[in-house]
Amino acid sequence: MTKTTRVMLAVLAVCGTSAAMAQSSVNVYGRINTTVEHQKIGADSKSVMNDNSSFIGFRGTEDLGNGLKAGFQLEGGFNADNGSGEGGGGLNFARHSEVNLSGSFGTVRLGQFYVGSYLATADYISMHNHDTGTSADALYAYVFPEGNQLSYRSPEFGGVTAEFNYGFGEKANRETTLTGFGFDPANAVGGQHKGAFDAALNYNNGPLGLGLGYTQAKTNDAGDSLKEQQLGLRASYTINSLTLGAYYQYYKASADAFDTKRHAYRLAAMYTLGASEFHANVGRAQGYKGDLDNLKTSATQWTLGYNYNLSKRTKVYGYFTKISNGDDIGYGPVTNAGDNFRSIAVGVRHLF
């Protein structure tokens, strides 16, 4: 082989490698979000440093040709206040783990991720701190048992997108969504996950946004079959510097031992002035009805917040949040039913 031939082969190899690299990409991204807070839980007060769902993620795509792409996304949560893994363990990807195929037909996803009903409703309304930390929405009932999910997301048609999720019943046990209970109503809190379904619609057209989400999940606990359902509706509208949003959720749990249902809603507002954002939201969960009607289970949560955006990726902020619980319920970061919660917080959030 001549020297010229070897050079030509080397050039071709480099060109081939560059073409392959151009067809795929991997990005690193994440969020570090930390607050210093003075909290009151029941009668106890304390000052703490708190993590607000910090994470590091990896996202990649590969162009397979003819409009078809393969992709993945991995997110690992960690505690920004002390550097440990989320929940005190090591770093893992339990927060988000998926592989997907996409094209003109839409996107097919497999793994673990937030389902469309939550993203179409409650997530849109949590504008001040991305539904994280102690000011996160404590009243929304997240019914879908995460993990082992098969999802389809449609292309956009006239501002409308649809998403469908199915959860395979592979988990040995799960807790039901009887949100706020620190006890087991009628021995139906834990059990074998028997499958779940979730559907969502989003409509976005300029300043107007609408969302609809439905979830159904089944659990079998010592022969007692429990069926949970939720239906959520959301509307948002932007008028110049003012954004208004609201959602409503209906939740129902049916079992051999008991039946109950509950209504919840939240109103939110954001006003922007230069780099400043002024936030206010209030949520209300009505008491559980049916077989739990004799208990005092209603609750109210409200938050006032201020964000100052130092850049598109970095902000400093502060908020005051409070959760007032009924005597027999414990929404939010409380241990005992009937305890109330409040926090005054200042923090920094950085995206990368």
PEDA-V853681 format. One record per residue. N is the residue number from 0. RES is the residue in three letters. OMEGA is omega as a letter, one per 20 degrees, with the letter a starting at -180 (NA if undefined). Layout:
# PEDA-V853681
N;RES;OMEGA  N;RES;OMEGA
This chain:
# PEDA-V853681
0;MET;a  1;THR;r  2;LYS;r  3;THR;r  4;THR;r  5;ARG;r  6;VAL;a  7;MET;r  8;LEU;r  9;ALA;r  10;VAL;r  11;LEU;r  12;ALA;r  13;VAL;r  14;CYS;r  15;GLY;r  16;THR;a  17;SER;r  18;ALA;r  19;ALA;r  20;MET;a  21;ALA;a  22;GLN;a  23;SER;r  24;SER;r  25;VAL;r  26;ASN;r  27;VAL;a  28;TYR;r  29;GLY;a  30;ARG;r  31;ILE;a  32;ASN;a  33;THR;r  34;THR;r  35;VAL;a  36;GLU;r  37;HIS;a  38;GLN;r  39;LYS;r  40;ILE;a  41;GLY;r  42;ALA;a  43;ASP;r  44;SER;r  45;LYS;r  46;SER;a  47;VAL;r  48;MET;a  49;ASN;r  50;ASP;a  51;ASN;r  52;SER;r  53;SER;a  54;PHE;r  55;ILE;a  56;GLY;r  57;PHE;a  58;ARG;a  59;GLY;r  60;THR;r  61;GLU;r  62;ASP;a  63;LEU;a  64;GLY;r  65;ASN;r  66;GLY;a  67;LEU;r  68;LYS;r  69;ALA;a  70;GLY;r  71;PHE;r  72;GLN;r  73;LEU;r  74;GLU;r  75;GLY;r  76;GLY;r  77;PHE;r  78;ASN;a  79;ALA;a  80;ASP;r  81;ASN;r  82;GLY;a  83;SER;r  84;GLY;a  85;GLU;a  86;GLY;r  87;GLY;r  88;GLY;r  89;GLY;r  90;LEU;r  91;ASN;a  92;PHE;r  93;ALA;r  94;ARG;a  95;HIS;r  96;SER;a  97;GLU;r  98;VAL;a  99;ASN;r  100;LEU;a  101;SER;r  102;GLY;a  103;SER;r  104;PHE;a  105;GLY;a  106;THR;r  107;VAL;a  108;ARG;r  109;LEU;r  110;GLY;a  111;GLN;a  112;PHE;r  113;TYR;a  114;VAL;a  115;GLY;a  116;SER;r  117;TYR;a  118;LEU;a  119;ALA;a  120;THR;a  121;ALA;a  122;ASP;r  123;TYR;a  124;ILE;a  125;SER;a  126;MET;a  127;HIS;a  128;ASN;r  129;HIS;r  130;ASP;a  131;THR;r  132;GLY;a  133;THR;r  134;SER;r  135;ALA;r  136;ASP;a  137;ALA;a  138;LEU;a  139;TYR;r  140;ALA;r  141;TYR;a  142;VAL;a  143;PHE;r  144;PRO;a  145;GLU;r  146;GLY;r  147;ASN;a  148;GLN;r  149;LEU;a  150;SER;r  151;TYR;r  152;ARG;a  153;SER;r  154;PRO;r  155;GLU;r  156;PHE;r  157;GLY;a  158;GLY;a  159;VAL;r  160;THR;r  161;ALA;r  162;GLU;r  163;PHE;r  164;ASN;r  165;TYR;r  166;GLY;r  167;PHE;a  168;GLY;a  169;GLU;a  170;LYS;a  171;ALA;r  172;ASN;r  173;ARG;r  174;GLU;r  175;THR;a  176;THR;r  177;LEU;a  178;THR;r  179;GLY;a  180;PHE;r  181;GLY;r  182;PHE;a  183;ASP;r  184;PRO;r  185;ALA;r  186;ASN;a  187;ALA;a  188;VAL;a  189;GLY;r  190;GLY;a  191;GLN;r  192;HIS;a  193;LYS;r  194;GLY;a  195;ALA;r  196;PHE;r  197;ASP;r  198;ALA;a  199;ALA;r  200;LEU;r  201;ASN;r  202;TYR;r  203;ASN;a  204;ASN;a  205;GLY;a  206;PRO;a  207;LEU;r  208;GLY;r  209;LEU;r  210;GLY;r  211;LEU;r  212;GLY;r  213;TYR;r  214;THR;r  215;GLN;r  216;ALA;a  217;LYS;r  218;THR;r  219;ASN;a  220;ASP;r  221;ALA;r  222;GLY;r  223;ASP;a  224;SER;r  225;LEU;r  226;LYS;r  227;GLU;r  228;GLN;r  229;GLN;r  230;LEU;a  231;GLY;r  232;LEU;a  233;ARG;r  234;ALA;r  235;SER;a  236;TYR;r  237;THR;r  238;ILE;a  239;ASN;a  240;SER;a  241;LEU;r  242;THR;r  243;LEU;r  244;GLY;r  245;ALA;r  246;TYR;r  247;TYR;r  248;GLN;r  249;TYR;a  250;TYR;r  251;LYS;r  252;ALA;a  253;SER;r  254;ALA;r  255;ASP;a  256;ALA;a  257;PHE;r  258;ASP;r  259;THR;r  260;LYS;a  261;ARG;r  262;HIS;r  263;ALA;r  264;TYR;r  265;ARG;r  266;LEU;a  267;ALA;r  268;ALA;r  269;MET;r  270;TYR;a  271;THR;r  272;LEU;a  273;GLY;r  274;ALA;a  275;SER;r  276;GLU;r  277;PHE;a  278;HIS;r  279;ALA;r  280;ASN;r  281;VAL;r  282;GLY;r  283;ARG;r  284;ALA;r  285;GLN;a  286;GLY;r  287;TYR;a  288;LYS;a  289;GLY;a  290;ASP;r  291;LEU;a  292;ASP;a  293;ASN;a  294;LEU;r  295;LYS;a  296;THR;r  297;SER;a  298;ALA;r  299;THR;r  300;GLN;r  301;TRP;a  302;THR;r  303;LEU;a  304;GLY;r  305;TYR;r  306;ASN;r  307;TYR;a  308;ASN;r  309;LEU;r  310;SER;r  311;LYS;a  312;ARG;a  313;THR;r  314;LYS;r  315;VAL;a  316;TYR;r  317;GLY;r  318;TYR;r  319;PHE;a  320;THR;a  321;LYS;r  322;ILE;r  323;SER;a  324;ASN;r  325;GLY;a  326;ASP;a  327;ASP;a  328;ILE;a  329;GLY;r  330;TYR;r  331;GLY;a  332;PRO;r  333;VAL;r  334;THR;a  335;ASN;r  336;ALA;a  337;GLY;r  338;ASP;r  339;ASN;a  340;PHE;r  341;ARG;a  342;SER;r  343;ILE;a  344;ALA;r  345;VAL;a  346;GLY;r  347;VAL;r  348;ARG;r  349;HIS;r  350;LEU;r  351;PHE;NA
